Amino acid sequence: MREVQVHDERACMLGEGALWHPERGQLFWFDILAGKLLSRSADGPLEWSFGECVSAAGWVDRDRLLIASETGLSLFDIATGERTGIAAVEADDASTRSNDGRADPFGGFWFGTMGKKAEQGRGAIYRFNKGRVEKLFDAITIPNAICFAPDGRRAYYADTTSGMVYAVKLDREGWPAGEPEVFIDLTLEDISPDGAVTDAEGCLWNAQWGASRVACYAPDGSLKKVVSLPAAHVSCPAFGGADFSTLFVTSALENIPSPRPADGLTYAVRLDVSGRPEPAVLTA
């Protein structure tokens, strides 16, 4: 593992939703509470404001993203900034917003919702699949760690407040097949699981809020390694770079009374393992 580098110096109140676009070779991420999508190009920093909480995305094609916001899902044109709504989700409830999300290996997109004040059990996890949205799980407080085994046989997610990461088997079309089971129990360590991603070998890399680290777990749930970062609240990892061996990690200023200069920034660290391209989202 090489030295941790700062990928972007813009401090996010709540950095989240890191996504490496494989066709553009470009990282996108969000500042949820600022209502912004952030990125960088060869010409420097980029950002788009949405006027509401935005939190997660999947790529549809080279020029469009599917974006989860507090009112639902929309298609976003990167070049023009045009946004087209495609599905309202909890749009009539001003007290909730979207949170973590990621594309599944079948072309679907899983995303979570939660109370804006993290009210107990107000959240849920949904799946967008070829134009339809269906609720998968409810009574979740802070949905996080949504990611998938490379072979598409398992999905993972966490309820941050529970300290648990769960695994659930998937059927041949990517729908849950059976009840979720505990995959990682972090309660004894008093660690809060946040965003996660899997690598090419099926290991799960979990950003751990308040712990200044991303931890890697083998497919059997055993801890393999830990990547330490200078920010207190690391929030979401994504593999990217030319060979998918760079781990990008967002962080947050939220709930830090006296932030340090390292808090809220977006980081990059080269690893001796490889990730894999995120699958595209199918819209129809």
N, C-alpha and C positions, 0 to 999 in steps of 0.2 A: 504494500500500500504506500502511495506517495503522499506528499504533504497536502493538506486541505487548502484549497484556493477559494477566494471570493469570486463567484461568477457574476454577481450583480450587487452593487452597493446601495441600492434603494431599499431602505428599511421598511418592511411590511408590518402593518399592525397585526395581520393574520395571514401570513404567506401560506399557500396551500395549492393543491391540484397540479403539481409538477407533471408536465407531459412533454416528452421529446417527440417531435414530429419527424418520422423517419424519411419522408419524401422531401422535406425542406431542410433537414439537418439543423433544426432550430428548437430551442427550449421555450415552452410557454408555461406560465404559472399565474396564480391569482393573489391579489390582496383582497380577501373576502370582505372585510369590514369597510374597505375603501371603495368597493364596487368596481375594481379594476382588473383587467387582464394585462399581464406584463410579458415582455419578451426582449430579445436583443437580436440585432442583425449586424452585418459588417459595418454599418453606418452608425451603430450605437444603440442606446436604449429605445424601446418602443412601449407604448401603453395606450389602452383604450378604456374609457369610462362608460359604465352601464347604468348608473343611477339606481342600482339595487345590488344586493349581495350576489356575487357570482363566485363559483367555488371549484368547479371541475369541468374537464373537457375530454372529448375523444376526437380523433381526426377522421374526417369523412373522405376527403381527397386532398390534393395538394393545397387547395385554396380555401377550404372550409373546415370549421370546427363545429362539433356539437357541444353546446355549453349548457351546464346546469346552473340555474339561478333560483332565487327565492320564489319566483312565480312559475317556473317550469323549465322546459327545454326549448332551445332555439338554435337555428343554424346561423353561423357567423362567418361572413366573408372577410378574410384577413386583409385583402388588398383594399377593399372599399369601406370596410367597417359596417357594412349593412348587416342587420340582424333580422331574422325571420322566425317568428314563433312557430313551433310545430306541436307542442303539447303543454297544456296548462297542468301544473302539479301543485296542489295546495295554494293556488293563486288567491283564493278567497280567505286565506288565513294569514294576516299580517304579522302574526307572532312567530312564524316559523320561517326557516330559510334552508337552502341546500347546503350540503357539506361535501364529504369525500365522494369520489366517483372514479370509475375506470371502465374501459371497454373490455368485454369478454372475448374469448377466442372464437365465438360463434357470430360475431358481428353485432352483438347486443351491447348495451351500456347500462351498468349498475350505478346508482347514485343514492345518496342518503339525504334525509331531511332531519331537522332538529329544531327545538325551540330556540329563539334568539337569545334567551337567557339560560339555555341548557336545562330547561325544566325536565324533571324526571319523567321518562317514558314518553315524551312528546314526539320522538322521532320515528322514522321508518326507513326501509330500504326498498327501492323500486328498481324494476328493469324495463328499459326501453328496448323493444325488439321489433324491427321492421315496421315502424310507424305506430306501435301500440305501447302503452305504459301499464304495467301491472305491479301491484304491491307484493313484495316477497316476504318481508318481515316487519313487524311493528313493535311498539312498546320499547323502543331503543332510545337512549338519552343522547349520546353523541356517536353517530355511526362513523366508523373510520376503517382503515386498513383493507379496503375493498381491493382484492387482486385475485389472480387465478393461477392454478397450476398450468404449466406449459402444455400439457396434454388435454386440458379442458375437462378433466374429471372431477376437479374440486374447485370450489370458490372459498375465499377467506373473507372475513370481516371482523370488526371489533366494535364493542361498545366501550368507548374510552373510560367511562366512569366505573365500569365493572372490573377493569384490569384484565379482561379476557379477550383473546383472539379465538374466533371460532372457525371451524371448517365444515363445509357442507358438500355432499356429493352432488354431481350434476348429471342430468340425463343427456341423451345424444343431441338434444336441441338447446342445451345450456340452461335448463330450468332446474331448480333444486329438487333432488330426489332423496327424500328422507329428512330427518331432523338435524339441525346443526349440532356439532359436538365441540367440546373445548379442545383447541389445538395448542394454545399456550396460556398458562395461568401465571400472570405477573403480579398477583395480589400479594404474595409473600415478600416480593421485592419492593412493593409499593410503587410500581412503575405504571405509567399511563400510556397504553398503545395508541399511536396516532396513525398517519398514513403508512402504506406498505406497498411493496412491489416484489415480484418474483424474478429470479434470474434464470438463465438458460438451463440450469440444473434443477430448477424447482425449489431452490431455497428462498425463504421469505425474508425480506429486508424491511424491518419495521422502525420507523421514526418514533422516538419515545419522548413525549412531552415532559419537559422539566428535568430530563436526565442528560441532556447534552450529548445524545448519542443516537446512532442507528445500529440496531442489533440484527444479526443474521441468524436465522434458524433453519436447520435442515428439514427435509420433508417429514421427518418423524417428530419434529417439534423441539429437538435438542439445540442448544445454543452453540453456534460455530465460531462466531467472531463478533467483535464490537468495533465500530468506527466512531471515535470521539470527535465532536465538533465544538467550536467555541461559543455557539449560541445556546442559551438555556432551553428555549422552547423550539426544538426541531419538530417539523410537522409533516413533511411529505417527501419521499424519495422518488427518483425516476432514473433509470439507466438511459444513457445517450452517448453522444460522440460518434466518431466514425466507426469504431469497433464495438460500441455499446459497453465499454469498460470504464466509463466515467459515471459516477453516481452523483447526480445533482440532488440537493436537499434544500427545501425551503425552511424558513423559521419565522418566528413571530415576536412582536413586542407585547402582545396582549397579556395582561395580568402580571406584568413585571413592573413593580413600583419605581425602580431605578434602573432602567435599561443600560446595558453596556454598549459600546460601539459595535460589538459583534452581533448583538441581538437584532433579529428581523431581516438579516441579509440572506441571500441565496448563495449556496456553496457548491463547489465541485471537487470531487476527489477521485483520482485514478485508482482502480482496484486491480487485483490479479484474477478477477472473475469477469465473466461477460453476462450482460443482460440480453435482451432480445427486443426487436421492434414491437411496439404496441400494435394490436390489430386495428384495422379500420372499422368504423361504425357503419353498419348498413342502415340506411334510412327508409328503405322500402323493400 
